């Protein structure tokens, strides 16, 4: 789809995107790059990172990739410093790394619960913490709202109500939203850094949808429960990221933009718990057994 934004709306900016090599994260990387930013990607899978960087460079986008785990402070520090060394600045941090799987609370081990929180919430804070010194370009009380850096945290809407087999993810994303609000208050005041979130709902053709809301469970009736009667696209999330990262969103701070077609407003229990239970193991097995696809097929 054609972007509604000028192709230079983030020209000269440097963006570091965790989880930026696949799915929604890769679309954010692509669109920020197409609109003038230099891109650094952080992820755990070397082959996926290399493929993503190659795709971005083929579009003429300055791009680098770094292997690392957001749960490890030493990795976060190394990747942030490497990004700065590569491009000489960091203007935008997108925290898109996430972990999730289907499991009932009684079958979820404390370690499994902790793992998702470590990736989503602790990882988000760790990246923010390590990137701060590069994002705080102005002191407190400065009036130029474009002076500081920008942080975008990718959240979700499941924790606004509740969801079958998702207690770990709901807890983690609730923490991400709290991090967003608190850093917006403190770092907005002290360092002129804007911190916002994006909360995608059902986004079609993404690993999350195929893994956590498979067609076997949802069927073709899933869209009937969305007020707009359609799933979103990764492009929609990337456009929201562009808006928030550009001067168009220069007075937005501490909010989470919901991109779900309005489904969270009613959230009917249209997925029977028993159906999710029966299919969760099959979905996990399919995910584990699936071959790694080349970038052109993702």
ABEGO torsion letter per residue (X at the ends): XBBABBAAAABGBBBBBBGAABEAAAAAAAAAAAAGBBBBBBBABAAAAAAAAAAAAAAGBBBBBBBBBAABAAAAAAAAAAAAAAAGBBABBBBABBBBBBBBAAABBAAAAAAAAAAAAAAAAAAAAAAAAAABABBBGBABAAABBBBBBBBBAAAABBBBGAAAAAAAAAAAAAAAAAAAAAAAAAAGBBBBBBBBBBBBGBAAAAAABBAAAAEAAAAAABAAGBBBBAAAAAAAAAAAABAAAAABBGBBBBBAGGAAAAGBBABBAAAAAAAAAAAAAAAAABBBBBAAAX
